[in-house]
Amino acid sequence: MPSAHQVMCINKTDRPNPHERIRSIGGVNADGTRWKLSQEEAIIKIEEGRYRFFVNVNNKPVWVIVSTSQYGHKYLKTGADGLHPNNLLSLPECP
């Protein structure tokens, strides 16, 4: 069973394409320490079935999924997203 982790912040690239904008995701562990993973690491952990990630939207979990752009690049997005609004891209920057 994959462990679930809330994504509370992201770091963005300077690219305008929403499919290439997330560089890393992060959050806070139960013990108060911060965690951060690159987008590539997060995709691997999701695909391996080790972790699940979610964003809290109106006090409800919205799961982060791996999607593939029309050019074949994997990226993260929330399951409820169309192209706009993107729940992940709306998060604050990670420290």
C-alpha positions, 0 to 999 in steps of 0.5 A, spaced: 500 500 500 503 506 497 504 511 503 500 518 502 503 525 502 500 532 502 503 536 497 504 543 500 509 547 495 512 546 489 518 549 485 517 552 478 521 552 472 521 558 468 518 555 462 511 557 460 508 550 458 504 548 464 506 541 462 514 543 464 513 548 469 514 543 476 521 542 478 519 539 485 514 538 490 514 538 497 510 538 504 511 537 511 512 530 514 508 528 521 514 529 525 514 537 522 520 536 518 520 538 510 520 533 504 522 535 497 522 531 491 524 533 484 518 531 479 522 526 476 523 522 483 515 523 484 513 520 478 518 514 479 515 513 486 508 514 483 509 509 478 513 504 482 506 504 487 511 506 493 507 513 494 501 517 493 501 525 493 495 529 494 493 536 494 488 539 499 482 543 495 477 545 500 478 540 505 478 534 500 484 530 497 485 531 490 490 526 488 496 527 484 497 523 477 502 522 472 500 524 465 504 525 459 504 531 454 503 530 447 510 530 446 511 524 450 514 528 456 511 525 463 509 530 468 505 531 474 498 534 475 492 533 479 486 528 477 481 534 477 485 538 473 483 540 466 488 545 463 486 551 468 486 551 474 492 547 476 491 545 483 499 544 483 501 550 479 497 554 484 501 552 490 506 557 493 514 556 492 517 551 497 523 554 501 
